[in-house]
């Protein structure tokens, strides 16, 4: 179970594209005070946790409602996640600071769709449907919450991270994350394709 926890934690953490989220967070909150940034970070973590838990635990009902097979969704989710990863690697995934003129950017756009985008939603639904036993679901839920907590903690200290890594460092880490995310996407896609062709 420890191996399952670590494996799922890393997957969840990477599909959140943490360094891109940090870059977007810093861009959209550049005019806010430290206290306001921290309030937004907590709000993002709560919004991400709630939305991810709902998608993860009730994904099978969504499949049943729309009559979608798990393997068809694997193929679609893998393709969307791969496109997100490619845009991260190419550095095209940027966020306009204009969005910061809104009253609150914590839930939209920072939590959804920047952190929990189409690719993340797809992976959550697929992984939630893959795990059938209650102990596995429980471990996966803990791994998901842990990934959200780590992401929230990173956003909480985003200002310090920017000083340590610099904007260029965040860009490099975003591209590296994109490479790992593309590997996860390819695995999901080809698993779905293999099962679909059978």
LUMSETOR-842748 format. One record per residue (C-alpha): residue number from 1; residue in three letters; chain; x negated, y, z negated. Coordinates in Angstrom, 1 decimal. Each point is the difference from the previous one (the first is absolute). Layout:
<recs>
<rec><num>NUM</num><residu>ALA</residu><chaine>A</chaine><px>X</px><py>Y</py><pz>Z</pz></rec>
...
</recs>
This chain:
<recs>
<rec><num>1</num><residu>UNK</residu><chaine>A</chaine><px>0.0</px><py>0.0</py><pz>0.0</pz></rec>
<rec><num>2</num><residu>UNK</residu><chaine>A</chaine><px>-3.0</px><py>2.3</py><pz>-0.7</pz></rec>
<rec><num>3</num><residu>UNK</residu><chaine>A</chaine><px>-1.1</px><py>-0.4</py><pz>3.6</pz></rec>
<rec><num>4</num><residu>UNK</residu><chaine>A</chaine><px>3.5</px><py>0.7</py><pz>1.3</pz></rec>
<rec><num>5</num><residu>UNK</residu><chaine>A</chaine><px>0.1</px><py>3.2</py><pz>-2.1</pz></rec>
<rec><num>6</num><residu>UNK</residu><chaine>A</chaine><px>-3.3</px><py>1.3</py><pz>1.3</pz></rec>
<rec><num>7</num><residu>UNK</residu><chaine>A</chaine><px>0.8</px><py>-0.9</py><pz>3.6</pz></rec>
<rec><num>8</num><residu>UNK</residu><chaine>A</chaine><px>3.4</px><py>1.7</py><pz>-0.1</pz></rec>
<rec><num>9</num><residu>UNK</residu><chaine>A</chaine><px>-1.3</px><py>3.0</py><pz>-2.0</pz></rec>
<rec><num>10</num><residu>UNK</residu><chaine>A</chaine><px>-2.6</px><py>0.7</py><pz>2.7</pz></rec>
<rec><num>11</num><residu>UNK</residu><chaine>A</chaine><px>2.5</px><py>-0.4</py><pz>2.8</pz></rec>
<rec><num>12</num><residu>UNK</residu><chaine>A</chaine><px>2.5</px><py>2.3</py><pz>-1.7</pz></rec>
<rec><num>13</num><residu>UNK</residu><chaine>A</chaine><px>-2.7</px><py>2.6</py><pz>-0.8</pz></rec>
<rec><num>14</num><residu>UNK</residu><chaine>A</chaine><px>-1.4</px><py>0.0</py><pz>3.5</pz></rec>
<rec><num>15</num><residu>UNK</residu><chaine>A</chaine><px>3.4</px><py>0.3</py><pz>1.8</pz></rec>
<rec><num>16</num><residu>UNK</residu><chaine>A</chaine><px>0.6</px><py>3.1</py><pz>-2.1</pz></rec>
<rec><num>17</num><residu>UNK</residu><chaine>A</chaine><px>-3.0</px><py>1.5</py><pz>2.0</pz></rec>
<rec><num>18</num><residu>UNK</residu><chaine>A</chaine><px>-1.2</px><py>1.7</py><pz>-3.3</pz></rec>
<rec><num>19</num><residu>UNK</residu><chaine>A</chaine><px>-2.6</px><py>2.3</py><pz>1.5</pz></rec>
<rec><num>20</num><residu>UNK</residu><chaine>A</chaine><px>2.2</px><py>1.3</py><pz>2.7</pz></rec>
<rec><num>21</num><residu>UNK</residu><chaine>A</chaine><px>2.7</px><py>0.6</py><pz>-2.7</pz></rec>
<rec><num>22</num><residu>UNK</residu><chaine>A</chaine><px>-2.6</px><py>1.8</py><pz>-2.1</pz></rec>
<rec><num>23</num><residu>UNK</residu><chaine>A</chaine><px>-0.9</px><py>2.2</py><pz>3.0</pz></rec>
<rec><num>24</num><residu>UNK</residu><chaine>A</chaine><px>3.6</px><py>0.8</py><pz>0.7</pz></rec>
<rec><num>25</num><residu>UNK</residu><chaine>A</chaine><px>0.7</px><py>0.7</py><pz>-3.7</pz></rec>
<rec><num>26</num><residu>UNK</residu><chaine>A</chaine><px>-2.9</px><py>2.4</py><pz>-0.2</pz></rec>
<rec><num>27</num><residu>UNK</residu><chaine>A</chaine><px>1.1</px><py>1.7</py><pz>3.2</pz></rec>
<rec><num>28</num><residu>UNK</residu><chaine>A</chaine><px>3.6</px><py>0.4</py><pz>-1.0</pz></rec>
<rec><num>29</num><residu>UNK</residu><chaine>A</chaine><px>-0.7</px><py>1.1</py><pz>-3.6</pz></rec>
<rec><num>30</num><residu>UNK</residu><chaine>A</chaine><px>-3.0</px><py>2.3</py><pz>0.7</pz></rec>
<rec><num>31</num><residu>UNK</residu><chaine>A</chaine><px>1.8</px><py>3.1</py><pz>-1.3</pz></rec>
<rec><num>32</num><residu>UNK</residu><chaine>A</chaine><px>1.3</px><py>-1.8</py><pz>-3.2</pz></rec>
<rec><num>33</num><residu>UNK</residu><chaine>A</chaine><px>-1.5</px><py>0.2</py><pz>-3.5</pz></rec>
<rec><num>34</num><residu>UNK</residu><chaine>A</chaine><px>-1.6</px><py>-3.1</py><pz>-1.6</pz></rec>
<rec><num>35</num><residu>UNK</residu><chaine>A</chaine><px>3.0</px><py>-0.6</py><pz>-2.2</pz></rec>
<rec><num>36</num><residu>UNK</residu><chaine>A</chaine><px>2.4</px><py>0.2</py><pz>3.0</pz></rec>
<rec><num>37</num><residu>UNK</residu><chaine>A</chaine><px>-2.2</px><py>-2.4</py><pz>2.0</pz></rec>
<rec><num>38</num><residu>UNK</residu><chaine>A</chaine><px>0.1</px><py>-2.5</py><pz>-2.9</pz></rec>
<rec><num>39</num><residu>UNK</residu><chaine>A</chaine><px>3.8</px><py>0.4</py><pz>-0.2</pz></rec>
<rec><num>40</num><residu>UNK</residu><chaine>A</chaine><px>0.3</px><py>-0.8</py><pz>3.7</pz></rec>
<rec><num>41</num><residu>UNK</residu><chaine>A</chaine><px>-2.4</px><py>-2.9</py><pz>-0.3</pz></rec>
<rec><num>42</num><residu>UNK</residu><chaine>A</chaine><px>2.2</px><py>-1.6</py><pz>-2.8</pz></rec>
<rec><num>43</num><residu>UNK</residu><chaine>A</chaine><px>3.1</px><py>0.6</py><pz>2.1</pz></rec>
<rec><num>44</num><residu>UNK</residu><chaine>A</chaine><px>-1.6</px><py>-1.6</py><pz>3.1</pz></rec>
<rec><num>45</num><residu>UNK</residu><chaine>A</chaine><px>-1.0</px><py>-3.1</py><pz>-2.1</pz></rec>
<rec><num>46</num><residu>UNK</residu><chaine>A</chaine><px>3.6</px><py>-0.3</py><pz>-1.3</pz></rec>
<rec><num>47</num><residu>UNK</residu><chaine>A</chaine><px>1.6</px><py>0.4</py><pz>3.4</pz></rec>
<rec><num>48</num><residu>UNK</residu><chaine>A</chaine><px>-2.5</px><py>-2.5</py><pz>1.6</pz></rec>
<rec><num>49</num><residu>UNK</residu><chaine>A</chaine><px>0.6</px><py>-2.6</py><pz>-2.8</pz></rec>
<rec><num>50</num><residu>UNK</residu><chaine>A</chaine><px>3.8</px><py>0.2</py><pz>0.2</pz></rec>
<rec><num>51</num><residu>UNK</residu><chaine>A</chaine><px>0.1</px><py>-0.2</py><pz>3.8</pz></rec>
<rec><num>52</num><residu>UNK</residu><chaine>A</chaine><px>-2.6</px><py>-2.8</py><pz>0.2</pz></rec>
<rec><num>53</num><residu>UNK</residu><chaine>A</chaine><px>1.7</px><py>-2.1</py><pz>-2.7</pz></rec>
<rec><num>54</num><residu>UNK</residu><chaine>A</chaine><px>3.4</px><py>0.2</py><pz>1.8</pz></rec>
<rec><num>55</num><residu>UNK</residu><chaine>A</chaine><px>-1.5</px><py>-0.9</py><pz>3.4</pz></rec>
<rec><num>56</num><residu>UNK</residu><chaine>A</chaine><px>-2.2</px><py>-2.8</py><pz>-1.5</pz></rec>
<rec><num>57</num><residu>UNK</residu><chaine>A</chaine><px>2.7</px><py>-1.7</py><pz>-2.0</pz></rec>
<rec><num>58</num><residu>UNK</residu><chaine>A</chaine><px>3.0</px><py>0.5</py><pz>2.2</pz></rec>
<rec><num>59</num><residu>UNK</residu><chaine>A</chaine><px>-1.6</px><py>-0.4</py><pz>3.4</pz></rec>
<rec><num>60</num><residu>UNK</residu><chaine>A</chaine><px>1.5</px><py>-3.5</py><pz>0.6</pz></rec>
<rec><num>61</num><residu>UNK</residu><chaine>A</chaine><px>3.5</px><py>1.5</py><pz>-0.4</pz></rec>
<rec><num>62</num><residu>UNK</residu><chaine>A</chaine><px>-0.9</px><py>2.6</py><pz>2.6</pz></rec>
<rec><num>63</num><residu>UNK</residu><chaine>A</chaine><px>-1.1</px><py>-2.7</py><pz>2.4</pz></rec>
<rec><num>64</num><residu>UNK</residu><chaine>A</chaine><px>3.2</px><py>-1.9</py><pz>-0.6</pz></rec>
<rec><num>65</num><residu>UNK</residu><chaine>A</chaine><px>2.1</px><py>3.1</py><pz>0.5</pz></rec>
<rec><num>66</num><residu>UNK</residu><chaine>A</chaine><px>-1.4</px><py>0.8</py><pz>3.4</pz></rec>
<rec><num>67</num><residu>UNK</residu><chaine>A</chaine><px>-0.6</px><py>-3.6</py><pz>1.1</pz></rec>
<rec><num>68</num><residu>UNK</residu><chaine>A</chaine><px>-3.8</px><py>0.5</py><pz>0.5</pz></rec>
<rec><num>69</num><residu>UNK</residu><chaine>A</chaine><px>-2.3</px><py>-3.0</py><pz>-0.3</pz></rec>
<rec><num>70</num><residu>UNK</residu><chaine>A</chaine><px>-3.1</px><py>0.4</py><pz>-2.3</pz></rec>
<rec><num>71</num><residu>UNK</residu><chaine>A</chaine><px>-2.4</px><py>-0.8</py><pz>2.9</pz></rec>
<rec><num>72</num><residu>UNK</residu><chaine>A</chaine><px>1.6</px><py>2.6</py><pz>2.3</pz></rec>
<rec><num>73</num><residu>UNK</residu><chaine>A</chaine><px>-0.4</px><py>2.6</py><pz>-2.8</pz></rec>
<rec><num>74</num><residu>UNK</residu><chaine>A</chaine><px>-3.6</px><py>-1.2</py><pz>-0.5</pz></rec>
<rec><num>75</num><residu>UNK</residu><chaine>A</chaine><px>-0.8</px><py>0.7</py><pz>3.6</pz></rec>
<rec><num>76</num><residu>UNK</residu><chaine>A</chaine><px>1.7</px><py>3.5</py><pz>-0.1</pz></rec>
<rec><num>77</num><residu>UNK</residu><chaine>A</chaine><px>-1.5</px><py>1.0</py><pz>-3.3</pz></rec>
<rec><num>78</num><residu>UNK</residu><chaine>A</chaine><px>-3.5</px><py>-1.2</py><pz>1.0</pz></rec>
<rec><num>79</num><residu>UNK</residu><chaine>A</chaine><px>0.2</px><py>2.0</py><pz>3.2</pz></rec>
<rec><num>80</num><residu>UNK</residu><chaine>A</chaine><px>1.2</px><py>3.2</py><pz>-1.8</pz></rec>
<rec><num>81</num><residu>UNK</residu><chaine>A</chaine><px>-2.7</px><py>-0.4</py><pz>-2.7</pz></rec>
<rec><num>82</num><residu>UNK</residu><chaine>A</chaine><px>-2.7</px><py>-0.5</py><pz>2.6</pz></rec>
<rec><num>83</num><residu>UNK</residu><chaine>A</chaine><px>1.0</px><py>3.2</py><pz>1.8</pz></rec>
<rec><num>84</num><residu>UNK</residu><chaine>A</chaine><px>-0.2</px><py>1.9</py><pz>-3.3</pz></rec>
<rec><num>85</num><residu>UNK</residu><chaine>A</chaine><px>-3.4</px><py>-1.5</py><pz>-0.7</pz></rec>
<rec><num>86</num><residu>UNK</residu><chaine>A</chaine><px>-1.2</px><py>1.0</py><pz>3.5</pz></rec>
<rec><num>87</num><residu>UNK</residu><chaine>A</chaine><px>1.2</px><py>3.6</py><pz>-0.5</pz></rec>
<rec><num>88</num><residu>UNK</residu><chaine>A</chaine><px>-1.9</px><py>0.1</py><pz>-3.4</pz></rec>
<rec><num>89</num><residu>UNK</residu><chaine>A</chaine><px>-3.2</px><py>-1.3</py><pz>1.6</pz></rec>
<rec><num>90</num><residu>UNK</residu><chaine>A</chaine><px>0.3</px><py>2.6</py><pz>2.8</pz></rec>
<rec><num>91</num><residu>UNK</residu><chaine>A</chaine><px>0.6</px><py>2.7</py><pz>-2.5</pz></rec>
<rec><num>92</num><residu>UNK</residu><chaine>A</chaine><px>3.4</px><py>0.9</py><pz>1.6</pz></rec>
<rec><num>93</num><residu>UNK</residu><chaine>A</chaine><px>2.0</px><py>-0.5</py><pz>-3.2</pz></rec>
<rec><num>94</num><residu>UNK</residu><chaine>A</chaine><px>0.0</px><py>3.6</py><pz>-1.2</pz></rec>
<rec><num>95</num><residu>UNK</residu><chaine>A</chaine><px>2.6</px><py>1.9</py><pz>-2.0</pz></rec>
<rec><num>96</num><residu>UNK</residu><chaine>A</chaine><px>0.9</px><py>3.6</py><pz>0.6</pz></rec>
<rec><num>97</num><residu>UNK</residu><chaine>A</chaine><px>-0.3</px><py>2.3</py><pz>-3.0</pz></rec>
<rec><num>98</num><residu>UNK</residu><chaine>A</chaine><px>3.2</px><py>1.7</py><pz>1.3</pz></rec>
<rec><num>99</num><residu>UNK</residu><chaine>A</chaine><px>2.0</px><py>-2.7</py><pz>-1.8</pz></rec>
<rec><num>100</num><residu>UNK</residu><chaine>A</chaine><px>-1.3</px><py>1.4</py><pz>-3.3</pz></rec>
<rec><num>101</num><residu>UNK</residu><chaine>A</chaine><px>2.4</px><py>3.0</py><pz>0.4</pz></rec>
<rec><num>102</num><residu>UNK</residu><chaine>A</chaine><px>2.8</px><py>-2.3</py><pz>-1.1</pz></rec>
<rec><num>103</num><residu>UNK</residu><chaine>A</chaine><px>1.1</px><py>0.1</py><pz>-3.6</pz></rec>
<rec><num>104</num><residu>UNK</residu><chaine>A</chaine><px>-1.2</px><py>-3.5</py><pz>-0.8</pz></rec>
<rec><num>105</num><residu>UNK</residu><chaine>A</chaine><px>-2.3</px><py>-2.2</py><pz>2.1</pz></rec>
<rec><num>106</num><residu>UNK</residu><chaine>A</chaine><px>-0.3</px><py>-2.9</py><pz>-2.5</pz></rec>
<rec><num>107</num><residu>UNK</residu><chaine>A</chaine><px>2.7</px><py>-2.3</py><pz>1.3</pz></rec>
<rec><num>108</num><residu>UNK</residu><chaine>A</chaine><px>0.2</px><py>1.3</py><pz>3.6</pz></rec>
<rec><num>109</num><residu>UNK</residu><chaine>A</chaine><px>-2.5</px><py>-0.1</py><pz>1.7</pz></rec>
<rec><num>110</num><residu>UNK</residu><chaine>A</chaine><px>-2.6</px><py>-1.2</py><pz>-2.5</pz></rec>
<rec><num>111</num><residu>UNK</residu><chaine>A</chaine><px>1.7</px><py>-3.1</py><pz>-1.4</pz></rec>
<rec><num>112</num><residu>UNK</residu><chaine>A</chaine><px>2.1</px><py>-0.7</py><pz>3.1</pz></rec>
<rec><num>113</num><residu>UNK</residu><chaine>A</chaine><px>-1.2</px><py>-0.2</py><pz>2.8</pz></rec>
<rec><num>114</num><residu>UNK</residu><chaine>A</chaine><px>-3.7</px><py>0.7</py><pz>-0.7</pz></rec>
<rec><num>115</num><residu>UNK</residu><chaine>A</chaine><px>-0.5</px><py>-2.6</py><pz>-2.7</pz></rec>
<rec><num>116</num><residu>UNK</residu><chaine>A</chaine><px>2.9</px><py>-2.3</py><pz>0.7</pz></rec>
<rec><num>117</num><residu>UNK</residu><chaine>A</chaine><px>0.1</px><py>0.2</py><pz>3.8</pz></rec>
<rec><num>118</num><residu>UNK</residu><chaine>A</chaine><px>1.4</px><py>-2.5</py><pz>2.6</pz></rec>
<rec><num>119</num><residu>UNK</residu><chaine>A</chaine><px>-3.0</px><py>-2.2</py><pz>-0.2</pz></rec>
<rec><num>120</num><residu>UNK</residu><chaine>A</chaine><px>0.1</px><py>-0.2</py><pz>-3.8</pz></rec>
<rec><num>121</num><residu>UNK</residu><chaine>A</chaine><px>3.7</px><py>-0.7</py><pz>0.0</pz></rec>
<rec><num>122</num><residu>UNK</residu><chaine>A</chaine><px>-0.5</px><py>-2.8</py><pz>2.5</pz></rec>
<rec><num>123</num><residu>UNK</residu><chaine>A</chaine><px>-2.8</px><py>-1.6</py><pz>-2.1</pz></rec>
<rec><num>124</num><residu>UNK</residu><chaine>A</chaine><px>2.1</px><py>0.3</py><pz>-3.2</pz></rec>
<rec><num>125</num><residu>UNK</residu><chaine>A</chaine><px>3.0</px><py>-1.7</py><pz>1.6</pz></rec>
<rec><num>126</num><residu>UNK</residu><chaine>A</chaine><px>-2.2</px><py>-2.8</py><pz>1.5</pz></rec>
<rec><num>127</num><residu>UNK</residu><chaine>A</chaine><px>-2.0</px><py>-0.7</py><pz>-3.2</pz></rec>
<rec><num>128</num><residu>UNK</residu><chaine>A</chaine><px>3.2</px><py>0.1</py><pz>-2.1</pz></rec>
<rec><num>129</num><residu>UNK</residu><chaine>A</chaine><px>1.7</px><py>-2.5</py><pz>2.2</pz></rec>
<rec><num>130</num><residu>UNK</residu><chaine>A</chaine><px>-3.2</px><py>-2.2</py><pz>0.1</pz></rec>
<rec><num>131</num><residu>UNK</residu><chaine>A</chaine><px>-0.1</px><py>-0.6</py><pz>-3.7</pz></rec>
<rec><num>132</num><residu>UNK</residu><chaine>A</chaine><px>2.9</px><py>-2.2</py><pz>-1.2</pz></rec>
<rec><num>133</num><residu>UNK</residu><chaine>A</chaine><px>-0.8</px><py>-1.2</py><pz>-3.5</pz></rec>
<rec><num>134</num><residu>UNK</residu><chaine>A</chaine><px>0.8</px><py>2.2</py><pz>-3.0</pz></rec>
<rec><num>135</num><residu>UNK</residu><chaine>A</chaine><px>-3.5</px><py>-0.1</py><pz>-1.5</pz></rec>
<rec><num>136</num><residu>UNK</residu><chaine>A</chaine><px>-1.5</px><py>1.1</py><pz>3.4</pz></rec>
<rec><num>137</num><residu>UNK</residu><chaine>A</chaine><px>2.6</px><py>2.8</py><pz>0.2</pz></rec>
<rec><num>138</num><residu>UNK</residu><chaine>A</chaine><px>-0.9</px><py>1.1</py><pz>-3.5</pz></rec>
<rec><num>139</num><residu>UNK</residu><chaine>A</chaine><px>-3.8</px><py>0.0</py><pz>0.7</pz></rec>
<rec><num>140</num><residu>UNK</residu><chaine>A</chaine><px>0.7</px><py>1.9</py><pz>3.3</pz></rec>
<rec><num>141</num><residu>UNK</residu><chaine>A</chaine><px>2.1</px><py>2.6</py><pz>-1.9</pz></rec>
<rec><num>142</num><residu>UNK</residu><chaine>A</chaine><px>-2.8</px><py>0.6</py><pz>-2.5</pz></rec>
<rec><num>143</num><residu>UNK</residu><chaine>A</chaine><px>-2.5</px><py>0.3</py><pz>2.9</pz></rec>
<rec><num>144</num><residu>UNK</residu><chaine>A</chaine><px>2.2</px><py>2.5</py><pz>1.8</pz></rec>
<rec><num>145</num><residu>UNK</residu><chaine>A</chaine><px>0.5</px><py>2.1</py><pz>-3.2</pz></rec>
<rec><num>146</num><residu>UNK</residu><chaine>A</chaine><px>-3.8</px><py>-0.1</py><pz>-0.7</pz></rec>
<rec><num>147</num><residu>UNK</residu><chaine>A</chaine><px>-0.7</px><py>1.2</py><pz>3.6</pz></rec>
<rec><num>148</num><residu>UNK</residu><chaine>A</chaine><px>2.5</px><py>2.9</py><pz>-0.5</pz></rec>
<rec><num>149</num><residu>UNK</residu><chaine>A</chaine><px>-1.6</px><py>0.9</py><pz>-3.4</pz></rec>
<rec><num>150</num><residu>UNK</residu><chaine>A</chaine><px>-3.5</px><py>0.0</py><pz>1.5</pz></rec>
<rec><num>151</num><residu>UNK</residu><chaine>A</chaine><px>1.3</px><py>2.2</py><pz>2.9</pz></rec>
<rec><num>152</num><residu>UNK</residu><chaine>A</chaine><px>1.7</px><py>2.3</py><pz>-2.4</pz></rec>
<rec><num>153</num><residu>UNK</residu><chaine>A</chaine><px>-3.2</px><py>0.3</py><pz>-2.1</pz></rec>
<rec><num>154</num><residu>UNK</residu><chaine>A</chaine><px>-2.0</px><py>0.9</py><pz>3.1</pz></rec>
<rec><num>155</num><residu>UNK</residu><chaine>A</chaine><px>2.5</px><py>2.7</py><pz>0.9</pz></rec>
<rec><num>156</num><residu>UNK</residu><chaine>A</chaine><px>-0.2</px><py>1.2</py><pz>-3.6</pz></rec>
<rec><num>157</num><residu>UNK</residu><chaine>A</chaine><px>-3.7</px><py>0.6</py><pz>0.3</pz></rec>
<rec><num>158</num><residu>UNK</residu><chaine>A</chaine><px>0.1</px><py>0.9</py><pz>3.7</pz></rec>
<rec><num>159</num><residu>UNK</residu><chaine>A</chaine><px>-1.7</px><py>3.4</py><pz>-0.6</pz></rec>
<rec><num>160</num><residu>UNK</residu><chaine>A</chaine><px>-3.0</px><py>-1.7</py><pz>-1.6</pz></rec>
<rec><num>161</num><residu>UNK</residu><chaine>A</chaine><px>-0.2</px><py>-2.6</py><pz>2.7</pz></rec>
<rec><num>162</num><residu>UNK</residu><chaine>A</chaine><px>-0.1</px><py>2.7</py><pz>2.6</pz></rec>
<rec><num>163</num><residu>UNK</residu><chaine>A</chaine><px>-2.9</px><py>1.7</py><pz>-1.8</pz></rec>
<rec><num>164</num><residu>UNK</residu><chaine>A</chaine><px>-1.9</px><py>-3.3</py><pz>-0.3</pz></rec>
<rec><num>165</num><residu>UNK</residu><chaine>A</chaine><px>0.7</px><py>-1.4</py><pz>3.5</pz></rec>
<rec><num>166</num><residu>UNK</residu><chaine>A</chaine><px>0.6</px><py>3.2</py><pz>2.0</pz></rec>
<rec><num>167</num><residu>UNK</residu><chaine>A</chaine><px>2.5</px><py>0.2</py><pz>2.8</pz></rec>
<rec><num>168</num><residu>UNK</residu><chaine>A</chaine><px>-2.4</px><py>-1.9</py><pz>2.3</pz></rec>
<rec><num>169</num><residu>UNK</residu><chaine>A</chaine><px>-0.3</px><py>-2.8</py><pz>-2.5</pz></rec>
<rec><num>170</num><residu>UNK</residu><chaine>A</chaine><px>3.8</px><py>-0.4</py><pz>-0.2</pz></rec>
<rec><num>171</num><residu>UNK</residu><chaine>A</chaine><px>0.2</px><py>-0.1</py><pz>3.8</pz></rec>
<rec><num>172</num><residu>UNK</residu><chaine>A</chaine><px>-2.7</px><py>-2.8</py><pz>0.1</pz></rec>
<rec><num>173</num><residu>UNK</residu><chaine>A</chaine><px>1.9</px><py>-2.0</py><pz>-2.7</pz></rec>
<rec><num>174</num><residu>UNK</residu><chaine>A</chaine><px>3.3</px><py>0.5</py><pz>1.9</pz></rec>
<rec><num>175</num><residu>UNK</residu><chaine>A</chaine><px>-1.6</px><py>-1.5</py><pz>3.1</pz></rec>
<rec><num>176</num><residu>UNK</residu><chaine>A</chaine><px>-1.4</px><py>-2.9</py><pz>-2.0</pz></rec>
<rec><num>177</num><residu>UNK</residu><chaine>A</chaine><px>3.4</px><py>-0.7</py><pz>-1.5</pz></rec>
<rec><num>178</num><residu>UNK</residu><chaine>A</chaine><px>1.4</px><py>0.1</py><pz>3.5</pz></rec>
<rec><num>179</num><residu>UNK</residu><chaine>A</chaine><px>-2.3</px><py>-2.9</py><pz>1.0</pz></rec>
<rec><num>180</num><residu>UNK</residu><chaine>A</chaine><px>1.2</px><py>-2.1</py><pz>-2.9</pz></rec>
<rec><num>181</num><residu>UNK</residu><chaine>A</chaine><px>3.6</px><py>0.9</py><pz>0.6</pz></rec>
<rec><num>182</num><residu>UNK</residu><chaine>A</chaine><px>-0.4</px><py>-1.0</py><pz>3.7</pz></rec>
<rec><num>183</num><residu>UNK</residu><chaine>A</chaine><px>-1.2</px><py>-3.5</py><pz>-1.1</pz></rec>
<rec><num>184</num><residu>UNK</residu><chaine>A</chaine><px>3.0</px><py>-0.4</py><pz>-2.3</pz></rec>
<rec><num>185</num><residu>UNK</residu><chaine>A</chaine><px>2.3</px><py>1.1</py><pz>2.9</pz></rec>
<rec><num>186</num><residu>UNK</residu><chaine>A</chaine><px>-1.7</px><py>-2.5</py><pz>2.4</pz></rec>
<rec><num>187</num><residu>UNK</residu><chaine>A</chaine><px>0.5</px><py>-2.8</py><pz>-2.5</pz></rec>
<rec><num>188</num><residu>UNK</residu><chaine>A</chaine><px>3.7</px><py>0.7</py><pz>-0.5</pz></rec>
<rec><num>189</num><residu>UNK</residu><chaine>A</chaine><px>0.5</px><py>0.4</py><pz>3.7</pz></rec>
<rec><num>190</num><residu>UNK</residu><chaine>A</chaine><px>-1.7</px><py>-3.2</py><pz>1.0</pz></rec>
<rec><num>191</num><residu>UNK</residu><chaine>A</chaine><px>1.6</px><py>-2.0</py><pz>-2.8</pz></rec>
<rec><num>192</num><residu>UNK</residu><chaine>A</chaine><px>3.4</px><py>1.1</py><pz>1.2</pz></rec>
<rec><num>193</num><residu>UNK</residu><chaine>A</chaine><px>-0.9</px><py>-0.7</py><pz>3.7</pz></rec>
<rec><num>194</num><residu>UNK</residu><chaine>A</chaine><px>-1.3</px><py>-3.5</py><pz>-0.9</pz></rec>
<rec><num>195</num><residu>UNK</residu><chaine>A</chaine><px>3.1</px><py>-0.9</py><pz>-1.9</pz></rec>
<rec><num>196</num><residu>UNK</residu><chaine>A</chaine><px>2.3</px><py>1.6</py><pz>2.6</pz></rec>
<rec><num>197</num><residu>UNK</residu><chaine>A</chaine><px>-1.6</px><py>-2.0</py><pz>2.9</pz></rec>
<rec><num>198</num><residu>UNK</residu><chaine>A</chaine><px>0.5</px><py>-3.2</py><pz>-1.9</pz></rec>
</recs>
